[in-house]
Amino acid sequence: MSTMAAPSPPITRTFHRITVEEYEAMLAAGIYTDRDRLDLIEGRLVRKMTKGRRHSRGSENSRHAIERVLPPGWHLELEKPVRLLTRDTLHEPDIFVARGVADDYEDLDPGPPDVALVVEVSDSSLEDDRAMAATYLGGGIPVYWLVNVADRQLEVYRGDPAAPTVIGEDGHVDLILDGQVVARVAVADLLPRQR
């Protein structure tokens, strides 16, 4: 006669989510450093992914395409933190466009209402990057672009994170700052060169 162990009771503990302020205090205390390669997303520490060559080319091409058309009073940042307090998020997107100049944010990372556009370039992390639409839009970022390298298209998220506008590589996208269209950008200019 064999005796079976009673099933383990389900885990009923809740995990502690941390706030942006708590994470920043940990960084200031040296608990975490740049070597740890972490982002805070929705209250959870997430390890940053390694970027491949196609991702890197897409990031550089996107940077050039957007910088060429940015009007005065706005600047572009690469892989720098964006603060979304209402979503417990301090994340470093590939690119973002913010009001003013970089020195305006010497003491505090930008967030809503100063960030007009966040851009992620996605090659191998498409589902994770799509999930970020809810974080960015829910955190007050008005427009999120997902440069989909694999499918050679741009996904534009505004309002409803489940309903992006998809623009093929022969199309153009409006660059909107403060609710105004300031330029049109060719989607092909955001993507790495076709092989």
Buried (B, 14 or more C-beta within 10 A) or exposed (E): EEEEEEEEEEEEEEEEEBBBEBBBEBBEEEEBEEEEEBBBBBBBBBEEBEBEEBBBBBBBBBBEBBEEEBEEEBBBBBEBBBBBBEBBBBBBBBBBBBBEEEEEBEEEBBBBEBBBBBBBBBBBBBEEBBEBBBBBBBBBBBBBBBBBBEEBBBBBBBEEBEEBEEBEBEBBBEBBBEEEEBBEBBBBBBBBEEE
